[in-house]
Amino acid sequence: MLETLLGKQRILEIYLNNVEWGEGIFGAQAAARHYFRVDAARLSPLQAARLAVMLPAPKRFEKRPGSAYVAGRAATIVARMGAVELP
């Protein structure tokens, strides 16, 4: 239903600005500041990938953001970034 009113890019923007990345950490900007001490616009590809990996279960991963699982999945995402075509 949302796609009839909004484009996919706008839906993603709204989601990323509101999603919870940990206890009381809402939005990509807050997550970037909390985990990496930088603005979201200045995240490196690896830092952005680490945040993306956390999204399915952020409260679980916030306790161990540097876990082997997060690091491994983030490395896979970074390796595939070059092959993705953005709309």
C-alpha positions in Angstrom: 0.0 0.0 0.0 2.8 2.4 0.8 4.3 1.9 -2.7 1.1 3.4 -4.2 1.8 6.6 -2.3 5.6 6.8 -2.0 8.6 5.7 -4.0 10.8 2.9 -2.8 13.6 5.4 -2.1 11.3 7.5 0.2 10.1 4.4 2.0 13.7 3.3 2.6 14.6 6.8 3.8 11.7 6.8 6.3 12.6 3.4 7.5 16.2 4.2 8.1 15.4 7.4 9.9 13.1 5.5 12.4 14.4 2.0 12.8 15.8 1.0 16.2 19.5 0.0 16.1 19.6 -0.7 19.9 18.1 0.3 23.1 17.0 3.9 22.6 19.0 4.3 19.3 16.6 5.3 16.6 17.6 6.1 13.0 20.8 5.8 11.0 22.2 9.1 12.3 21.9 8.1 15.9 23.3 4.6 15.1 26.3 6.1 13.3 27.0 8.4 16.2 26.6 5.7 18.8 28.6 3.0 17.2 31.2 4.9 15.1 31.2 8.5 16.5 30.6 9.9 13.0 27.7 11.3 11.0 25.7 8.8 8.9 26.8 10.6 5.8 30.5 9.9 6.7 30.2 6.2 7.4 32.7 4.1 5.5 31.3 1.2 3.4 32.3 -1.3 6.1 30.7 0.8 8.9 27.4 1.1 6.8 27.5 -2.7 6.2 27.9 -3.4 9.9 24.8 -1.3 10.7 22.9 -3.1 7.9 23.9 -6.5 9.4 22.5 -5.4 12.8 19.0 -4.6 11.5 17.3 -8.0 11.7 18.1 -8.2 15.5 19.6 -4.9 16.6 19.1 -5.5 20.3 20.9 -8.8 20.1 23.8 -7.4 18.1 24.2 -4.1 20.1 25.8 -6.1 22.9 28.4 -7.5 20.5 28.6 -5.2 17.5 32.2 -6.4 16.8 31.2 -10.1 16.8 32.6 -12.5 14.3 29.1 -12.9 12.8 28.6 -9.2 12.3 32.2 -8.8 10.9 31.8 -11.7 8.5 28.4 -10.7 7.1 29.6 -7.0 6.8 32.6 -8.2 4.8 30.3 -10.1 2.5 28.1 -7.0 2.0 31.1 -4.8 1.3 32.5 -7.3 -1.2 29.1 -7.3 -3.1 28.6 -3.5 -3.0 30.4 -2.9 -6.3 28.1 -5.2 -8.2 24.9 -3.4 -7.1 23.1 -1.0 -9.4 21.3 1.8 -7.5 18.0 3.0 -8.8 
